[in-house]
Amino acid sequence: MGGTSRAPRAIVLVLDSVGAGALPDADRYGDEGSNTLGNTARAVGGLAMPHLQRMGLGNITDIMGVPPADAPTASWGINAEASAGKDTTTGHWEMMGLKLERAFPTYPDGFPDVVIDEFVRLTGVPGVLGNYAASGTVIIQDLGDEHVETGKPIVYTSADSVFQIACHEEAFGLERLYEVCETARAMLTGDHCVGRVIARPFVGPDESGTYVRTHRRRDYAVKPFEPTVLDILQEHDVPVFGVGKIGDIFAWQGVTSSPHVTDNMDGFTTLVREVSRAEQGFVFANLVDFDMLWGHRNDAEAYARGLEDVDRRMPELLDAMAEGDLLIITADHGCDPTTDSTDHSREHTPLIAKIKGVDRGVGLGTRATFADVGETVLDFYGLAGSCGRGTSFLREVREA
């Protein structure tokens, strides 16, 4: 795929939840000692990630099996989160220049009656099941039979700001699930403005009596309340091509397209395709399996395999890039699968930045905000300073 003659483009690849060490205030969130990359590597006896190792991944934090490179082929550093919180929406929004001073509300004891009663009234469902913080894979086993029998949606949350609705694709109906999620999104405003409403469809039971979630999940994020880097790009005729749940995270504000993907590898294939397209535009990708499938389930072995799978495919992405393309690899928060918690962790995120054709790098240090990523993207398209919420590191990467 290499050798394309199109104009250079910027690419941001988010490895969802792949944190790089606890932030100074992690103790306020119960996350002291978290280090998703480092702890996962130790838990499995070391990672094999030779391509990202050469790009400087091991220079970011101590990763067993991924030693620091003597002469990294890309620039490296870590990002500190300036916003309050540790969720997907907050991390991606800050990356694109929108800082949250107050975290989205969470509901560790379930949603109050006023929220549930209004949800039932507006959707016309016969009531809800659950309404407590739970693992999504566990709660559908516990309540799946009752849901199918009664038609009552399973509502649950987590330590994050989410209103999750799990329903059987056939017994309840997939489109009806999406409709009630849209109703919930419109309803949850003001003091109860959760970061995301999430549709969690499932099927089954199978021969073993197990219900299984499907890939037809949808996220309904609150709409960004200020313009983001994505809006600025669109205003200057730079299309934004999302991959995975990027469109959902930004409530489709400032996003030209964002094809659904089934898993990390499908997402990576779609990313390579988007990078290879002739039309100019910014490519913004999210690989969600690290968070959704492995981090929240404390599955360090699968998390490690997922990291190695992405590393194995890095040559495809680098080959698809045109000369002068900017690639930034980062994350939105942590989700350390080795701790007692199954929730997100308040961590730094890794930063790798490479311009194709520049095969050396410099240390970018600790960035004060995720917004440095978005500001660098704007700088790449000649729009430096048009957001003003971060500091571009483009010059350092170009002159490495």
DOMI-699059 format. One record per residue: residue in three letters; x, y, z of N, C-alpha, C, O in turn. Coordinates in steps of 0.001 Angstrom, whole numbers, plus 500000, padded with zeros to 6 digits. Each point is the difference from the previous one (the first is absolute). Layout:
# residues N
AlaXYZXYZXYZXYZ ...
***
This chain:
# residues 400
Met500805498789500000499195501211500000500844501269500000499476501085499748 Gly501815498798500530500850501172500097500169500687498671499587499481498963 Gly501032501711501068500320500696498779498916500911499483500131500545498904 Thr498772499643501869498922500877499555500505501433499851500891500433500731 Ser498522500309498301500461501354499722499066501056500581500168501183499704 Arg498854498430501113499085500987500574500726500933500965501139499751500395 Ala498170501329499972500567500951500959500125499327501376499206499118500327 Pro501770501285500467500164499406501334498771500224500878499310501012499875 Arg500429498038501006498876500098500923500467499689501420501044499380500203 Ala498163501062500775500239499662501405499125498819500382498864499872499543 Ile501683499275501296499314498784500456500184499897501508501123500088500495 Val497788499726500234500087499743501436499383498637500275498840499757499669 Leu501934499363500931499557498659500361499902499917501522501004500125500700 Val497790499664499803499760499892501438499885498531500372499079499312499560 Leu501855500210501251499922498657500563499199500129501292500554500306501056 Asp498151499458498852499067500322501072500391499321501310500025498773500094 Ser500276502032500900500307499590501386501446499589500234500324499549501099 Val500562500585497912501387499552500169500799501088500718500755500748499379 Gly499063499324501936500680501003500820501466499697500198500469498890499750 Ala500260502152500718501457499878500143500486500454501365501094500554500114 Gly498113499222500922500444500329501352499100500996500693499468500914499369 Ala500360498909501926499066500805500788500335501491499947501166500390500055 Leu497797500428499838500153501451500100500228500392501456499671499224500897 Pro500885501962499361500270500408501388498775499991500899500127499801501209 Asp498681500411498222498789500023500820499240498676499956498822499956500352 Ala501837498967499220499325498710499844499414499503501314499003499278499993 Asp501599501097501140499489499532501285498598500516500278499237499360500724 Arg500413501790498708498649500544500177498958499139499295498814500068500321 Tyr501621499136498736499110499125499237500152498534500399499364499122499417 Gly501476500622501574500249498623500409500883499233499040499919498773499932 Asp500933501934499316500764499363498929501513500079500189500752499826499041 Glu499704500435502193501434500061500203500642498657499639499472498939500334 Gly501664501122498984500703498787499590499574499454498648500610499056499498 Ser498359501518499907499554499503498694501021500333498924500559501096499980 Asn499675497973499144500840500196498815499615498907499014500559498903500020 Thr498482501408499119499428498974499130501063499308499164500038498771499946 Leu500828501998499400501049499402499175500996499216500840500251498825499732 Gly500310501809501271501050499374500795499516498796500780500661498962500012 Asn498191501165500641499493498900500821499521498825499151500160498843500389 Thr499249501453498448499583498912499113501205499199499532499964498770499981 Ala501104501928499639501210499312499548500565499103501087500379498860499732 Arg499679501644501486500529499193501097499103498799500287500488498917500322 Ala498209501276499561499061498925500320500154498804499073499708498869500388 Val500753501377498382500108498895499025501453499616499739500281499198499109 Gly500638501368501661501407499646499821500684500713498851501065499572499554 Gly498348501503499961500621500804498946499183500019498724499311499034499674 Leu500775502078499606499308500190498731500991499934498838501169500356500150 Ala498357499188498699500799500014498768499382501038499070498999499732499335 Met501599501450500624499477501102499191501162500689499274500277501171500260 Pro500401498121498840501237500529499413499807501267499180500882500859500001 His498005499290499304499808501163499132499803501276500830500627501024499729 Leu498507498907501271499805501165500855501193500219500927500256501123500435 Gln500468497812499864501233500159500788500991500881499256500615500887500591 Arg499540498867498108500928500815499206499522501445499901500811500911499827 Met497881499305500282499447501350499924500072500734501333499686501188500065 Gly500727498118501008500207500678501271499025499657501100499980500674501030 Leu499194498279498785499023499656501029500671499687501330499516500409501055 Gly501598498866498897500691499650501231500711501167500655500451499885501139 Asn499657501225498172500599501206500577498986500776500842500372500915500735 Ile498348498722499158498932500730500679499851499560501448499903500836500899 Thr500079497859499330499856499437501341500660498627499998500318499463498939 Asp499888499973502237500659498690500114499034498908499553499007499731500676 Ile501286499636498178499145498965499434500850498748499807500873499971499133 Met498878499006501662500777498763499883499897499445498588498904499825499468 Gly502249499899499933500040499475498642500099501070498929500254499700498833 Val499543501563501571500066501127499050501005501010500550499605501000500598 Pro501686498748499206501022500879500572500044501348499285499533500116498867 Pro501023500898501783500167501290499324500863499842498753500972499245499999 Ala498666501469498946500791499973498772501158500983500120499839501099500530 Asp501320498502498977501159500901500037499791501191499075500395501118500328 Ala498996498652498536499750501074499025498595499809499436499848499474498897 Pro499121500945501841498626499788499540499743500625498634500546501054499674 Thr498625498289499539499663500502498662498829500966500030499588500501498954 Ala499864499771502235498919500966500168500245500772501287500868499631500791 Ser498381501427499422500091500758501247499048499404501027499011499364499635 Trp501283500838501653499254499309501045499823500908501220500757500949500206 Gly498230498735500588499747500740501233498770499437500681499548498903499672 Ile499903501856501290498746499616500647499112501234500113500478501134500030 Asn498225498614500031499014501068500137499383499954501388499659498925500495 Ala500197502228500132499267500114501256498611500548499704499834500869499145 Glu499169498613501571498628500453499777499701501208500878500141499942501221 Ala499447501149498148499674501221500735498559500018500479499676500675500977 Ser499452498580498336498579499961500363499780499159501252500836499179500376 Ala498019501047500258499562499129501082499382498746499393499299500072498991 Gly500965498773501633499409498760499516501004499075499354501195500290499947 Lys498302498586499561500879498993499399499215499121499032500207498787499945 Asp498904501821499304499154499214499106500322500298498546500792500889499685 Thr498575498346499441500255500074498561499662501363499419500804500593499280 Thr498006499901501032499576501286499445500941501105500441500457500792499176 Thr499837499269502117500886501039500525501361499962499323500528501040499605 Gly500051497750500256501324499875499403500031500426498547500902500731499589 His498124498823499625499972500371498583499689501482499812500592500657499144 Trp498490499864501645499683501428499885501221500863500314500306500949499277 Glu500397498705501824501179500801500334501055499894498903500667500984499678 Met499482497824499750500934499817498888499716500993498880500916500509499353 Met497813499755500432499578500918498943499652501387500548499224500743499398 Gly501369499593501763499996501378500468498883500438500909499848501199500233 Leu499353497879500298498899500378500882500265499437501392499928498790500212 Lys500376502086500727500332499581501362498761500036500886499226500956499956 Leu500589498000500848498903499956500959500506500422501376500919499392500547 Glu498472501656500006500367500448501339499342499128501059500538499828501094 Arg498299499622498580499274499142500929499699498677499316499526499971498864 Ala500749498949501824499785498679499408498510499751499764499148500544500703 Phe500554498629498299498621499578499788499504499247501242500796499345500673 Pro497907500734499640499482499340501212500065498480499901499831499427498923 Thr500413499939502198500006498535500075498964499547501025499553500787500834 Tyr500075497947499094498893499477500803500357498632500592499443498982499588 Pro501481500994501372500425498706500566498872499242500694500086498782500154 Asp498850501919500269498867499357500660498788499867499079498890499741500465 Gly501322500435498242498900499938499063499372501367499778500313500952500714 Phe498810499147498310499388501278499646498800500275500899499269499077500360 Pro500527502183500003498869500329500880498658499737499322499911499899498777 Asp499040499992502053498659499705499487499558501012498960499328499639499034 Val501041501628501148499542501027499067500519499722498586499314500294499022 Val501891499143500865500572499675498692499321498762499416499596500005498837 Ile500279498942501957499409498761499505498527500197499654499535499507498972 Asp499731501206501873498571500228499735499794500763498698499085499700499234 Glu501773501293500520499870500782498775500371499159498779499382500125498942 Phe501621499024501209500392499108498915498844499058499633499711499803498819 Val499644499629502170498880499094499757498844500743499341499369499485499076 Arg500357501723501400498897500780499445500245500365498539499103499872499167 Leu502092500575500524500289500466498646500128498862498991499648500164498832 Thr500850498690501609500220498892499064498808499049499909499853499278499014 Gly499300500724502012498861499095500001500341498569500353499169499111499813 Val502036500635500697500358498640500406499277499669501308499626500909500741 Pro500172497799499554499233499618501194500784500081501307499576499428501004 Gly501539501260499002500870500081501160501413499640499599500273499757498824 Val500633500208502150501387499634499715500461498938500985499420499836501074 Leu501616499457498551500669499044500876501389500528500327500582500766499232 Gly499935498821501902501365500380500361500051501320500729499614500102501164 Asn500872500916498131500238501322500553501020499967501132499750500468501110 Tyr501400498965498570501120500031500929501295499912499184499976499719498802 Ala501133500521501858501299499893499338500335498524499825499920499220500948 Ala500461500400497820500209498577499733500900499793498802500209500902499190 Ser500321497889500716500674499560498784498930499665498972499033499302500305 Gly501144501196498481499003499766498968499827498545499635498893499564499681 Thr502195499674500363499897498582499647499324499203501113499364498978499740 Val500777501493501503499391499295501132498511500305500102499189499102500226 Ile500457502169499608498607500385500242499049499386498979498840499740500319 Ile501634500023498456499090499379499029499781498520500315498962499440499646 Gln502008499924501017499770498622500441499013499982501168499122499141500072 Asp501035501814500835499152500040501190498553500359499667499070499470500607 Leu500744501431498426498662500547499750499469499721498598498893500421499666 Gly501881498874499513499597499776498616498670499287499857499171500405499185 Asp500606498537501591498742499251499895498809500888500365498980500000499310 Glu501159500748501773498904500876500439499744501102498978498854500387499768 His502215500115499626499843501024498962499205499458498812499071500652499523 Val501289498173500007499312499411498851498531499742500341499122500193499160 Glu500615499372502070498632499676500418499140501255500179498822500000499643 Thr501767501074500911499197501178500362500086501147499000499121500861499973 Gly501930499162499202500194501127499102500579501234500677500063501070499394 Lys500356498789501852500593501129500719501486500120499654500741499032500170 Pro499712502127499351501436500169499716500847499842501257499566500325501105 Ile501632499177498706500979499924501090500787501305499995500696500308499032 Val499195500449502037500703501281500137501092499839501055499746499486501089 Tyr501457500952498587501082499896500971501033501081499726499933500695498986 Thr501007499440501912501054501007499855501320499390500460500101498785500176 Ser500912502064500019501306499553500485500607501160500776499298500941500370 Ala501984498992499873500657501137500648500110501188499053500309501111500432 Asp499442498665498280500033501079499013498623500626499865499009499478500510 Ser500946501643498799498746500718499810499259499422498805500057500544498897 Val499241498338501337499307499300498920498623499539500457499818499588501145 Phe499227500486497955498656499448500164499903498907498950499753500282498827 Gln500440498468501591500077498892499059498677499247499965499394499739501039 Ile500167499916497758498729499316499814500271498728499202500398500058498837 Ala499385498801501796500224498702499357498655499368499660499123499880500855 Cys500729499721497889498756499370499546500312498906498987501000500063499285 His498131498937500667500140498896499073499658500475498590498961500622499777 Glu501928499076499275499811500495498639498695499524499372499388500734499224 Glu500181498060501095498793499450499378498768500211500869498974500469499509 Ala501110499196501759498828500098500869499565501455500199498805500294500027 Phe502149500596500110499685501414500189500046500760498679499167500867499736 Gly501821498792499440500169500653498702501159500981500009500085500876500860 Leu500810498964498167501185500848499945499640501458499751500499500890500689 Glu498644499358498340499640501381499699499257500643501158500169501190500263 Arg499002498026500436499300500555501161500997500352501092499835501010500685 Leu501199498172499490501043500323500973500641501335499658500189500845500874 Tyr500147499346497851500602501271499601499049501162500266500435501077500406 Glu498283498714499369499022501066500219499916500398501471499955501188500319 Val500024497823500579499908500361501420501299500648500474499980500830500909 Cys501136498803498490501270500656500337499990501458499556500476500877500720 Glu498989499375498108499895501385499526499093500814500906500274501170500269 Thr498658498223500198499108500679500937500722500306501306499870501095500546 Ala500892497933499954500753500203501233501031501108499834500187500818500901 Arg500479499208497953501005501035499761499377501390500046500553500916500608 Ala498300499234498750499323501297499991499506500383501392499917501183500331 Met499760497821500476499459500227501347501074500382501010499750500801500901 Leu501437498634498954501048500151501014500774501291499776501023500024499315 Thr498471501030501270500606501327499893500138500586501404499625499368500988 Gly500911501835499086500099500688501292500842499242500995501111499574499685 Asp498362500251501535500749499321501058500262498539499680500927499405500549 His498269500005498568500151498583499657500542499817498585499644499051499301 Cys501211501861500295500579499940498653501164499015499988501156500406500116 Val498552498320499746501052498983499967500810500148498712499519500523498995 Gly501709499007501068500866500125498835499503499215498802500054500479498868 Arg499452498289501388499559499153498885498801499153500409499930499489501118 Val499141500376497962499004498937500042500510498920499047500405500309498879 Ile499580498438501550500570498933499180498970498903499769499445499444500948 Ala500307500254497789499147498868499633500842498727500044501044499919499351 Arg498500499086501418500743498757500182499146498807499542499441499294500839 Pro500452500472497856499190498879499526500655498657500297501225499880500027 Phe497928499109500197500523498652500219499050498983499377498862500317499653 Val501632498460500215499218498906499437500148498785500909500776500006500956 Gly498458498949498722500085498776500777498660499670500648498978500597499664 Pro501030498453501263501188499276500471500454498939499002499205499490499211 Asp502093500185500837500531498955499138499801498645500670499282499899500994 Glu501348499062498470499804498654500524500416499855501458499502499137500723 Ser501422501726499692500450499944501395499162500887500915500265500094501198 Gly498719500557498227499149500877500791500563501393500197499562500725500893 Thr501408499662498282500697501267500161499492501038499014499814499712498818 Tyr499965501493501678499700501142499134501316500654499584500947500061500784 Val499102500424497982501249500556499446499732501373499407499067500172499215 Arg501742500797501156499887501339499417500480499973498550500889499224499649 Thr498523501621499519500388500066498593500794501271499727500142500859500871 His500380499248497896500817501151499623499159501202499589500546501023499587 Arg498125498865500520499143501098499547499737501033501089498985500696499983 Arg501932499390500950499979501066501005499985501365499316500583500186498932 Arg498738500763501710500079501396499568500161500898501218499387499770501042 Asp501446501257498814500206500996501054499297501291499611500093500454498859 Tyr499207500124502094499318501279499782500588501002500985499537500127501133 Ala501490500580498413500688500955500866499237501313500054499268500355499076 Val500921500353502025499474501356500072500695500841498938501175499779499708 Lys498131501155499728500572500816498935501051500953500579499753500616501037 Pro501406499519498323500999500959500499499391501389500141499312500485499101 Phe500950500148502041499367501289500285500826501191499531499597501149500174 Glu501555498574499233500826501030499373500571499408498713500082498779499871 Pro500315502070499173500647499476498790501283499254500362500721500396500916 Thr499554498533498365501218499232500195500904500142498774499643500650499017 Val501507498741501066500917499969498851499290499457498766500261500454498886 Leu498852498589501302499287499412498862499136501046499301499939500036498771 Asp499396500812502007499190501067499401500875500990499233499638500453498914 Ile501512499873501663500905500958499346500505499430498676500058500710498996 Leu500303498022501005500445499365498755498908500051498936500262500347498848 Gln498521499306501543498893500012499040499755501404499453499726500170498812 Glu500376500833502061499798501386499561501037500414498958499748500888499185 His501417498466500844501067500312499045500104498922498917501061499802499407 Asp497838499515500350499878499042498888500945498808500122500463499461498994 Val499818500134502236500763498775500231499032498951500535499596500091501159 Pro500017498913498039499089498961500485500618499223501159501221499883500106 Val497920499594500754500436499192501137499452498591499811498791499780500060 Phe502106499274499713499620498611499771500259499202501273501143499664500309 Gly497805500040500417500128499205501208500056498525499682499613499569498914 Val500871499661502043499988498534499918499522499487501350500533500390501039 Gly498461498734498952499463499486501249499017500973500619499167500574499298 Lys500920499620502018498977500768500704500283501502500066499389500699500809 Ile501514499809498366500315501429500008498740500830499740499750500981500700 Gly499463498632498302498784500751499718499079500049501201499448501054500317 Asp500378497809500362499133499954501174500526500881501119499224500712500637 Ile502085499254499617500589500749501106499752501493499863499791500696500994 Phe500231499795497773499805501433499757498572500323499549499734501084499480 Ala499347497954500728498597500184499596499928500466498551499104500756499625 Trp501849498785499563500088500290498564500206501480499705499787500437498869 Gln500617500328502111500299501418499783501444500123499487500945499638500701 Gly499212500866498094501324500164499421500560498741499374501175499971499635 Val498010498976500230500471498723499456499338499751498645498773499981499898 Thr502035499831499073499484499762498648499473498582499857498909499793499468 Ser501856499227501002499601498595499944500715499266501118501054500431500468 Ser498360498446499958500620499198501054499421498594499931499121499650500787 Pro501375499531498263499425498666499806500114499124501242501018499993500692 His497907499270499568499984499050501107501004498883499740500182499573498859 Val500467499958502200500914498862499875499616498958501035499371500321501009 Thr501007498429498742499580498911500878500992499719501123499604499541501071 Asp501680500729498699501013499734501019501268500749499637500031500723499005 Asn501016499112501794501244500724499762500582499754498615500430500936499327 Met499583497818500255500637499686498721499185500523498821500566500440499000 Asp498116499514501113499159500627498987500222501506500012500032500637498948 Gly500120499929502243500291501426500111501327500357499366500119501033499340 Phe500877498123500854501313500296499416499934499910498480500601500816499300 Thr498675498200500196499832499874498550499309501243499439500394500518498955 Thr498581499953501741499281501201499568500905501227500082499949500871499131 Leu500873499199501904500948501105500126500946500049498807500216501063499419 Val500342497803500220500916499957498855499283500442498731500568500718499177 Arg498190498853500669499226500400498821499760501507499983500122500636498952 Glu499541499933502193499744501440500061501277500802499745499965501035499336 Val501145498490501187501281500680499779500374499942498522500642500915499485 Ser498961498018499836500363499801498595499111500773499031500324500096498816 Arg498566500454501661499085500671499075500649501231499379500825500662500630 Ala498796499637498129500607501109499265499532501345500518500748500976499954 Glu498015499087500540499449501278500459500734500474501239500252499224500922 Gln500089502053499093500686500565501152499076500031501201498780500062499846 Gly501787499896501344499208500051501215500746499400501177500967499257499830 Phe498570501078501370500556499512501255499372498650500336498783499842499901 Val502042499180500496499515498674500378500169499832501510501096500163500535 Phe497796499506500144499952499919501460499390498650500361498808499780499783 Ala502003499315500767499561498619500215500035499630501471500844500475500760 Asn498208498656499629499955499462501355499926498480499918499154499451499294 Leu501735499872501427499959498544500123499502499674501407500722500197500977 Val498039499301499127499291499969501274500166498701500786499690499976501191 Asp500785498952498192500005498707500694500846500008501271499679499302500962 Phe501402501484499047500834500068501206499143500354501211500147499407501069 Asp498970501550498758499142500470501082498802499079500186499781499466501087 Met499454500354497860498691499346500092500099498511500344499229499491500813 Leu501725499819498560500069498555500170500977499543501070499743499009500683 Trp501369501692499477501074499466500827500277500812501264500193499420501068 Gly499828501881498833500274500813501182498936499848501064500306499756501167 His498434500390498427498900499918500957499798498591500546499317499817501008 Arg501263499200498344499863498619500467501269499497500681500104498822500343 Asn500863502079499849501268499635500643500659498807499325500530499107500660 Asp499426500896498027500592498915499215501351500460499447500103500427498850 Ala500917499477501983501321500483499606500574499206498839500687500565499149 Glu499046498137500800500534499170498917499447500462498653500759500169499046 Ala497927500037500869499399500444498745500427501428499680500208500339498834 Tyr499923500494502184500465501369499793501387499992499363500267500744499056 Ala500600498411501470501362499898499466499992499512498556500733500522499159 Arg498436498477500555499924499497498622499488501096499060500454500116498862 Gly498601500679501628499480501090499181501063501035499680500054500507498880 Leu500790499809502086501092500938499755500965499440498960500435500715499097 Glu499890498024501034500923499379499047499379499906498608500705500122498998 Asp497978499663500936499329499947498698500083501347499283500235500052498793 Val499573501024501946500105501327499391501429500249499540500221500505498899 Asp500738499148501930501398500193499617500326499232498728500712500500499130 Arg498766498290500766500280499156498837499524500655498702500571499758498937 Arg498388501068501148499437500613498800500501501424499749499599500635499025 Met501261499859501836500500501365499810500671500215498643499835501076499424 Pro500927497941500026500595500224498674498969500292498920500280500760499073 Glu498521498644501031498949500292499021499611501469500030499845500634498956 Leu500000499898502241499616501404500142501104500920499496499735500960499276 Leu501487498749501103501117500836499570500163499953498487500351501003499379 Asp499396497841500032500106499868498553498893500768499286500220500560498927 Ala498584499464501672498871500707499391500174501513500048499395500718499204 Met501424499772501720500202501442500144500792500566498835500891499346499458 Ala498770501883500163500757500718498972501160500745500648499984500275501200 Glu501009500044498003501123500792500494499475501307500582499231500715499358 Gly501193499586501863499566501234500650498799499843500900499658500932500728 Asp499678497899499249498874499760500904500458500050501450501111499583500326 Leu498018500933500545500258500026501435499154498934500680498778499992499848 Leu501851499117500894499303498984500784500227500275501482501139500136500447 Ile497766499945500311500058500132501453499279498801500605498842499737499673 Ile501843499534501210499412498861500696499876500369501475500971500437500617 Thr497841499388499946499780500395501381498861499182500585499619498973499438 Ala499831501477501698498859499348500638499129501072500642500340501183499976 Asp498533498397500598499050500954500575499919499934501521499472500919500625 His501036498019499979500011499784501448500662498650500222500501499406499045 Gly499516500096502168500496498658500259498869499054500347498874500439500234 Cys501408498279499801499077498978500520500867498794500360499957498963499338 Asp500822501198501716501005499011500384499332498665500336499258499911500978 Pro501002499044498215499329498715500238500596499196501141499519498908500301 Thr501541501621500352500657499245501066499589500454501388500417499395500988 Thr498775501657499117499580500485501311498686499342500418499371499302499204 Asp500218500919502034498737499451500480498816500645499288498965499364499803 Ser501193501893499816498912500721499345499786499499498575500944499585499329 Thr497808500459500220499691499697498600499648501268499234499499499935498878 Asp500762501210501726499627501270499387501209500695499382501135499545500142 His498605501557499175501081500812499442500948500450501102499617500073501168 Ser501609500226498460500990500496500950500518501359499545500151500263498807 Arg500114500584502171500455501375499764501503499959499707500817499969500920 Glu499537500031497796501397499810499597500447501018498958499191500610499303 His502130499549500618500590500620498820499672499123498791499665498825500150 Thr500432501742498680499847499197498784501284500082499186500698501013500045 Pro499618497931499212501230500002499196499875500965498828498898500306499545 Leu502218500155499987500041500888498838501146499576499097501166500044500394 Ile498493499549498401500987499735498952499592500830498797498839499979499591 Ala502107500749499843499703500861498848501072499801498945501196500084500281 Lys498352499649498496500943499744498913499524500646498712498824499912499647 Ile502086500732499662499751500477498644500709499043499044501198499752500129 Lys498046499715498913500620499057499080501078500707499198499768501053499405 Gly501408498349500592501157500615499353500993500548501004501146500286499654 Val498413499862501608500896500415501082500196498788500901499101499637500759 Asp502054499744499163500229498740500697500846500172501263500882499193500294 Arg498833501847500420500646500232501289499004500770500860499032500562499487 Gly501205499462501807499047500660500880500686500704501153501208499878500203 Val497984500866500550500473500692501198498993499745501120498843499662499752 Gly501621500507501477499096499891501137499101501227500071500484501132499977 Leu498225498647500109499034501101500059499592500322501429499194500900500236 Gly501373498349500728499735500296501400498585499664500420499306499222499345 Thr500274501384501771498643499834500497499168501185499547500244501130500423 Arg498790498626498732499132501054499495498975500352501070499473499113500672 Ala500242502174499490499129500467501080498533499667499777499201500046500936 Thr500441499620497830498609499712499674499924499128498759500864500065499126 Phe498087499113500804499760499216498789499792500909498793500192499580498859 Ala499411501676501398499690500933498915501204500315499128499836500534498903 Asp501378499146501559501186500186499154499881499165498720500541500372498959 Val498755498510501124499801499153498810499189500760498953500403500089498841 Gly498460500454501569499155500731499062500663501247499456499847500328498824 Glu500891500373502031500689501208499539501064499660498966500230500767499065 Thr500419498086501100501001499555499026499341499664498667500553500291498939 Val498260499094501118499265499707498772499649501297499275500172500092498785 Leu499343500902501938499674501290499379501243500639499393499951500535498892 Asp501153499408501827501262500554499507500394499315498693500480500653499073 Phe499319498051500857500339499236498800499222500520498787500528500022498888 Tyr498230500392501320499176500501498902500071501519499849499150500607499348 Gly501876500004501263500195501437499859499029500829500802499737501152499655 Leu499718498278501421498991500691500805500483500201501428499191500024500928 Ala502103500119499259500585500144501332499348501147500758499816501096499470 Gly499837498624501790499437501040500858498517500217499850499424500801500737 Ser499933498513498332498579500252499780499117499348501063498807500295500081 Cys501765498830500726499270499447501139500526500616501292499225500472500833 Gly502099499521499329500631500705501106499917499323501347500250500640501021 Arg499404498078499014499870499325501298501130499020500265500022499336501036 Gly500918500571498031501138499114500170501224500614499351499947501111499473 Thr501159498153500571501261500453499421500455498982498962500164498821500314 Ser500037501619498480500416499102498925501415499483500211500883500737500437 Phe499321497999499251501361499431500010500443499654498586500942499228499819 Leu498389501335499174500310499664498609501440500365499636500687499223499335 Arg499765501933501088501350500446499627501050499031500539500950499659499296 Glu498882499898501945500981499067500578500043498698499209501071499438499774 Val497754500083499806499939498741499259500626500170498616500717499116499529 Arg499016502010499823500549500235498675501498500184500006500689499595499063 Glu499821501021502002501415500343500038500814499019500831501149500279500343 Ala498271498588499979500681499002500855501373499627499419500714499181500578 
***
